[in-house]
């Protein structure tokens, strides 16, 4: 992979991003709770919001996932700072330990030529360039819209509109690489992912993927009645950079409450039918489906990333 720009300064946010120190809340014990946090125990997370101010469930779910991660690691001070990438034109620098980048509405090409997209791509380049060195690695998770933009920027595949939107909690199939991946390998084959997209990652550029050491981890369900290529649903770009097309942050309980609202239910039934609505409700509660993905994917990504950050600081 050849970055399009060097790992220089990222555009500074026009205003201070919202800071949320999850390690000091919710009854967390250890250095973070006792006020004895040291540089060795601080892990800094940048939560990147690409929703452009559009009402969504994704950011709520990601905040909860990171709050839960803080509870699972009481000996550290997990400091989370949010950046409104598209809405407020905010962008972090490359000083964070972990980056979690959200989904978002619209086309993954909407930002072409805009300052926020240039800053976002410089951040990707900076993380990539930093990880080629010998110091502690930066960890990056790109979800849905962010994953599509990452594939665009690094030239890993084509990003194209779907003939019809994907909507539901659908089976995702692991590749051979996915079955042995540190994160994806913790899921069954197939597993179920919340999948709401108008665009897709297609036609992987295998020479580029091989050249940078990336690997395709998952593809969408097979549709024998549709003679179309199966979309890429997850990719390991490097040992520290992971992208996925589905929404692993989707909270079963919260999503069920949201979809049970009369307006939401009526809209889904009108657009997709009663059978699709009933299937979604089932998959949100069936323990082997959405709850398993929610309880596995991001928790395992965070566990491994935090462990790697702390290990890099050991004398």
Rosetta blueprint (number, residue, H / E / L):
1 X L
2 X L
3 X L
4 X L
5 X L
6 X L
7 X L
8 X L
9 X L
10 X L
11 X L
12 X L
13 X L
14 X L
15 X L
16 X L
17 X L
18 X L
19 X E
20 X E
21 X E
22 X H
23 X H
24 X H
25 X L
26 X L
27 X L
28 X L
29 X L
30 X L
31 X H
32 X H
33 X H
34 X H
35 X L
36 X L
37 X L
38 X L
39 X L
40 X L
41 X L
42 X E
43 X E
44 X E
45 X E
46 X E
47 X E
48 X E
49 X E
50 X L
51 X L
52 X L
53 X L
54 X L
55 X L
56 X L
57 X L
58 X H
59 X H
60 X H
61 X H
62 X H
63 X H
64 X H
65 X H
66 X H
67 X H
68 X H
69 X H
70 X H
71 X H
72 X H
73 X L
74 X L
75 X L
76 X L
77 X E
78 X E
79 X E
80 X E
81 X E
82 X E
83 X E
84 X E
85 X L
86 X L
87 X L
88 X L
89 X L
90 X L
91 X L
92 X L
93 X L
94 X L
95 X L
96 X L
97 X L
98 X E
99 X E
100 X E
101 X E
102 X L
103 X L
104 X L
105 X L
106 X L
107 X L
108 X L
109 X L
110 X L
111 X L
112 X L
113 X L
114 X L
115 X H
116 X H
117 X H
118 X H
119 X H
120 X H
121 X H
122 X H
123 X H
124 X H
125 X H
126 X H
127 X H
128 X H
129 X H
130 X H
131 X H
132 X L
133 X L
134 X L
135 X L
136 X L
137 X L
138 X L
139 X E
140 X E
141 X E
142 X E
143 X E
144 X L
145 X H
146 X H
147 X H
148 X H
149 X H
150 X H
151 X H
152 X H
153 X H
154 X H
155 X L
156 X L
157 X L
158 X E
159 X E
160 X E
161 X E
162 X E
163 X E
164 X E
165 X E
166 X E
167 X E
168 X E
169 X E
170 X E
171 X E
172 X E
173 X E
174 X E
175 X L
176 X H
177 X H
178 X H
179 X H
180 X L
181 X L
182 X L
183 X L
184 X H
185 X H
186 X H
187 X L
188 X L
189 X L
190 X L
191 X E
192 X E
193 X E
194 X E
195 X E
196 X E
197 X E
198 X E
199 X E
200 X E
201 X E
202 X E
203 X L
204 X L
205 X L
206 X H
207 X H
208 X H
209 X H
210 X H
211 X H
212 X H
213 X L
214 X L
215 X E
216 X E
217 X E
218 X E
219 X E
220 X E
221 X L
222 X L
223 X L
224 X L
225 X L
226 X L
227 X L
228 X L
229 X L
230 X L
231 X L
232 X E
233 X E
234 X E
235 X E
236 X E
237 X E
238 X E
239 X L
240 X L
241 X E
242 X E
243 X E
244 X E
245 X L
246 X L
247 X E
248 X L
249 X L
250 X L
251 X L
252 X H
253 X H
254 X H
255 X H
256 X H
257 X H
258 X H
259 X H
260 X L
261 X L
262 X H
263 X H
264 X H
265 X H
266 X H
267 X H
268 X H
269 X H
270 X H
271 X H
272 X H
273 X L
274 X H
275 X H
276 X H
277 X H
278 X H
279 X H
280 X H
281 X H
282 X H
283 X H
284 X H
285 X H
286 X L
287 X L
288 X L
289 X L
290 X H
291 X H
292 X H
293 X H
294 X H
295 X H
296 X H
297 X H
298 X H
299 X H
300 X H
301 X H
302 X H
303 X H
304 X H
305 X H
306 X H
307 X H
308 X H
309 X H
310 X H
311 X H
312 X H
313 X L
314 X L
315 X L
